[in-house]
Amino acid sequence: AVDFYVKVMGWYHVSGPIKVKEKDQESRLSLISRNLYGKDWGSFRFAHFANAAGVGFEIFEFENNKTIRSINDSFKTGITHFAV
């Protein structure tokens, strides 16, 4: 996914992917994530990007995503569209 956002979207890769595990008791990111996402998310990876205007983007991939099919419903996903 990193290559796609860099090559196709023209974004700058800032960091990641970084893996965060729910059961990691030593990691500050795990603690923050447990507070945000609750229980049973398992783990996720995320990466940071920025565009030429300095706008930052975080891309997340959750291990326990139970949605098998894509849901094209902005009220469920929070995403309406991307425009370049």
C-alpha positions in Angstrom: 0.0 0.0 0.0 2.9 2.4 0.7 4.1 2.2 -2.9 0.6 3.0 -4.2 0.2 6.2 -2.1 3.8 7.3 -3.0 3.7 6.5 -6.7 0.1 7.0 -7.7 -1.0 9.7 -5.2 2.3 11.5 -5.1 2.4 11.5 -1.3 5.5 11.5 0.8 6.1 8.5 3.0 6.8 9.8 6.5 6.9 6.6 8.6 5.6 3.1 9.0 4.1 0.8 8.6 4.1 0.5 12.4 2.5 -2.6 13.9 0.5 -2.2 17.2 -0.6 -5.2 19.2 -3.5 -5.1 21.6 -1.8 -7.4 24.1 1.5 -5.6 24.2 1.6 -4.2 27.8 4.9 -2.4 27.3 3.9 -0.2 24.3 2.5 3.3 24.8 0.8 3.0 21.4 -0.9 -0.2 22.5 -2.2 1.6 25.7 -3.6 4.5 23.7 -5.1 2.1 21.1 -6.9 0.1 23.8 -8.4 3.3 25.2 -9.5 4.3 21.7 -10.7 1.0 20.2 -11.7 -1.1 23.2 -11.2 -4.8 23.1 -10.8 -7.5 20.5 -9.0 -5.6 17.7 -6.0 -7.9 17.9 -3.4 -5.8 16.0 -3.2 -3.2 13.3 -0.6 -1.5 11.1 -0.5 2.1 10.2 1.6 4.4 8.1 2.0 8.2 7.9 2.1 10.2 4.7 2.0 13.9 3.7 1.1 15.6 0.5 3.0 18.5 -1.2 0.8 21.0 0.8 1.8 19.5 4.0 -1.5 17.8 4.8 -0.9 14.6 6.8 -2.6 11.2 6.2 -2.7 8.1 8.3 -3.6 4.8 6.7 -4.8 1.9 9.0 -5.1 -1.8 8.4 -6.8 -3.8 11.2 -6.1 -7.5 11.7 -9.6 -8.3 13.0 -11.6 -6.4 10.4 -14.8 -8.6 10.2 -16.2 -6.8 7.1 -15.8 -9.3 4.2 -17.3 -7.0 1.6 -16.7 -3.4 1.0 -19.5 -1.2 2.4 -20.1 1.9 0.3 -21.9 3.7 3.0 -20.3 6.9 4.4 -22.3 6.7 7.6 -20.6 3.4 8.4 -17.1 4.0 7.1 -16.7 7.7 7.6 -15.2 8.1 4.1 -17.1 9.8 1.4 -14.5 10.2 -1.3 -10.9 11.2 -2.2 -10.3 13.7 -5.0 -7.0 14.5 -6.5 
